[in-house]
Amino acid sequence: MAQTQAWENEYKSPQLITKKAEPQSDALRFFKYLKKEAKIDLHGLNVLDLGCGTGRNANYLAQLGNVVAGIDISKTAIALAKSRAGAMKIDSQVSYIVRDMGEDYPFPDEHFDLVLDITSSNSLNEKERSNYIKEVCRVLKKDGYLFMRGLRKDGDKNAKNLLKLYPGPERDTYVIKELDLVERVFSEKDFREFYGKYFKIKKLVVKSGYTKFQSQNYKRNYWLAYLQKPD
């Protein structure tokens, strides 16, 4: 992810993200799905949180008794995640690494039961995305789950306007000039084709939300995907 400074700036002076400590609601719904429908006990699992930010979801899972590794490109985010883990006395359960999630991961094959990618890989370019998906498949156990929240192109007037006015260097990308940040949006067809090559799509949900940016509220559309690696 060749946007290190953009994310450093964002975590130092947030415009899109928040620095909340509690887990994200979309992550909590995924965890509920795992317990209720997939019959997976959220205890004693190995979990990888890609683009972990300030540790909202990673620290929550560590508190439940899971062993969690968090990766983020921002030193500022990782420092806060570690500080919060220390205050929560879960240092032995969670580890944080400053790393580009588009690079190779320092973990053995089939090591993790769960991988989280919550609006993180949308900033990867195509070369990085290709490596990211291969690395996720490599480190995820057979029958393991990937929870992916991505940006949805279909029905998003704001995204289509950005694609038209501020096109990025690759297909279906746009540039947020104020942040010097590139984002990728997916149509349903493209999403299913990309992730369906590697995973069973157990559930694909459409969600809308609002992001406040420069004192204005913008509607954003998401894909919430519950993906399982084939055995």
C-alpha positions in Angstrom: 0.0 0.0 0.0 1.9 3.0 -1.3 -0.1 5.4 0.8 1.7 5.3 4.1 1.8 9.1 4.7 -1.9 9.5 3.8 -2.9 7.1 6.5 -0.4 8.6 9.0 -1.9 12.0 8.4 -5.4 10.5 8.8 -4.7 8.9 12.2 -3.0 12.0 13.5 -5.8 14.2 12.3 -8.8 12.0 11.5 -11.3 13.1 8.8 -12.7 9.7 7.7 -11.9 7.3 10.6 -12.7 7.6 14.3 -10.5 6.7 17.3 -13.2 4.8 19.2 -12.1 2.0 21.4 -15.2 -0.3 21.2 -15.5 -2.9 18.4 -17.3 -2.0 15.2 -20.9 -2.9 14.9 -20.4 -4.7 11.6 -17.7 -6.9 13.3 -20.0 -7.7 16.2 -22.7 -8.8 13.7 -20.2 -11.1 12.0 -19.1 -12.5 15.4 -22.7 -13.2 16.2 -23.1 -15.0 12.9 -20.1 -17.2 13.7 -21.6 -18.2 17.1 -25.2 -18.6 16.1 -25.0 -20.0 12.5 -21.5 -21.3 12.0 -21.4 -22.7 15.6 -17.9 -21.4 16.2 -16.9 -20.6 19.8 -15.1 -17.2 19.9 -12.5 -18.4 22.3 -9.1 -19.9 21.8 -9.0 -18.9 18.1 -6.1 -17.4 16.1 -7.2 -14.2 14.5 -5.6 -11.8 12.0 -6.9 -8.3 11.8 -5.7 -6.6 8.6 -5.8 -2.8 8.7 -6.4 -3.1 12.4 -6.2 0.6 13.1 -6.4 1.5 16.8 -7.2 -2.1 17.8 -11.0 -1.8 18.2 -11.8 -5.3 17.0 -8.5 -7.0 17.8 -8.5 -5.9 21.5 -12.1 -7.0 21.8 -11.3 -10.5 20.5 -8.2 -10.7 22.7 -10.4 -10.0 25.7 -12.5 -13.0 24.8 -9.5 -15.3 25.0 -8.4 -15.4 21.4 -4.8 -14.9 20.2 -4.8 -12.0 17.8 -2.3 -10.4 15.5 -3.0 -6.9 14.1 -1.4 -5.3 11.0 -1.6 -1.7 10.1 0.5 0.6 7.9 0.2 3.5 10.4 2.7 3.8 13.2 0.3 6.2 15.0 -2.6 3.7 14.9 -0.4 0.8 16.1 1.0 2.8 19.0 -2.5 3.6 20.2 -3.6 0.0 19.7 -0.7 -1.2 21.8 -1.4 1.4 24.5 -5.0 0.3 24.8 -4.0 -3.4 24.9 -1.6 -2.6 27.8 -4.3 -0.7 29.7 -6.7 -3.6 29.2 -3.9 -6.1 30.4 -4.2 -8.3 27.3 -0.7 -7.8 26.0 -0.1 -11.6 26.1 -3.1 -12.2 23.8 -2.6 -9.6 21.1 0.4 -8.4 19.1 0.6 -5.5 16.7 2.9 -5.0 13.6 3.5 -2.0 11.5 3.2 -3.5 8.0 1.7 -3.0 4.6 -1.1 -5.4 4.2 -0.3 -5.7 0.5 3.1 -7.3 1.3 3.8 -10.9 2.4 2.7 -11.7 6.0 5.2 -13.0 8.6 3.0 -15.9 9.6 3.0 -19.7 8.8 0.6 -21.4 6.4 -2.9 -22.2 7.7 -2.3 -20.5 11.0 -5.4 -18.4 11.5 -9.1 -19.4 12.1 -10.4 -15.9 11.2 -9.1 -13.0 9.2 -10.7 -9.5 9.3 -10.5 -6.9 6.5 -12.8 -4.1 7.4 -12.6 -1.4 4.8 -8.9 -1.8 4.6 -8.0 -3.5 1.2 -10.0 -0.8 -0.7 -6.8 1.3 -0.6 -4.7 -1.4 -2.3 -3.6 -1.2 -5.9 -4.2 -4.2 -8.2 -0.7 -5.7 -7.7 -1.1 -5.4 -3.9 -4.6 -6.7 -3.9 -3.4 -9.8 -5.8 -0.8 -10.5 -3.2 -3.2 -9.7 -0.3 -5.7 -12.3 -1.4 -3.1 -15.0 -1.9 -1.5 -14.3 1.5 -4.9 -14.4 3.2 -5.6 -17.7 1.6 -2.2 -19.0 2.6 -2.4 -18.1 6.3 -6.1 -19.0 6.7 -6.9 -22.5 7.8 -9.2 -24.7 5.7 -12.8 -23.9 6.5 -11.6 -20.6 8.1 -13.5 -17.4 7.7 -12.6 -14.0 6.2 -14.9 -11.1 7.0 -14.5 -8.4 4.4 -16.2 -5.0 4.3 -15.6 -3.3 1.0 -16.9 -0.2 -0.8 -19.9 -0.8 -3.1 -20.2 0.8 -6.5 -23.7 -0.2 -7.3 -26.3 2.5 -6.4 -23.7 4.9 -4.9 -24.1 8.3 -6.5 -21.3 9.8 -4.5 -18.8 7.0 -5.6 -19.9 7.3 -9.2 -19.4 11.1 -9.0 -15.9 10.7 -7.6 -15.1 8.1 -10.3 -16.1 10.7 -12.9 -14.5 13.8 -11.4 -11.4 12.4 -9.8 -10.5 9.1 -11.5 -7.7 7.1 -10.0 -4.9 5.3 -11.8 -6.7 2.0 -12.0 -10.2 0.7 -12.9 -13.0 1.7 -10.5 -10.7 3.9 -8.4 -11.0 7.5 -7.4 -8.7 9.9 -5.6 -9.8 11.8 -2.4 -7.6 14.8 -3.2 -7.9 16.4 0.2 -6.3 13.2 1.8 -4.1 12.1 -1.1 -5.9 8.8 -0.8 -7.0 6.3 -3.5 -10.0 4.1 -3.0 -11.4 1.1 -5.0 -15.1 0.4 -5.3 -16.6 -2.9 -6.4 -19.7 -3.8 -8.4 -21.4 -6.9 -7.2 -20.3 -8.7 -10.4 -16.6 -7.8 -9.8 -16.8 -8.5 -6.1 -18.2 -12.0 -6.7 -15.8 -12.8 -9.4 -12.7 -11.7 -7.4 -13.6 -13.2 -4.0 -15.5 -16.2 -5.5 -12.3 -17.5 -7.0 -10.9 -18.1 -3.5 -13.8 -18.4 -1.1 -17.3 -19.7 -0.6 -19.5 -16.6 -0.3 -21.6 -17.6 2.7 -23.3 -14.3 3.0 -23.2 -11.0 1.1 -25.0 -8.1 2.6 -25.5 -4.5 1.3 -25.2 -1.8 3.9 -25.4 2.0 3.7 -23.8 4.5 6.1 -22.8 8.1 6.4 -19.3 9.5 6.8 -18.7 13.1 7.9 -16.0 14.7 5.8 -15.2 18.4 5.9 -18.4 19.2 7.8 -20.6 17.4 5.3 -22.3 14.0 5.6 -21.7 11.7 2.7 -23.6 8.4 2.1 -21.4 5.4 1.5 -22.4 1.9 0.4 -20.7 -1.2 1.5 -20.4 -4.9 0.8 -20.4 -7.0 4.0 -19.1 -10.4 3.0 -18.8 -13.6 5.1 -16.3 -15.7 3.2 -15.1 -19.3 4.0 -12.0 -20.9 2.7 -12.8 -24.3 1.0 -11.6 -27.4 2.8 
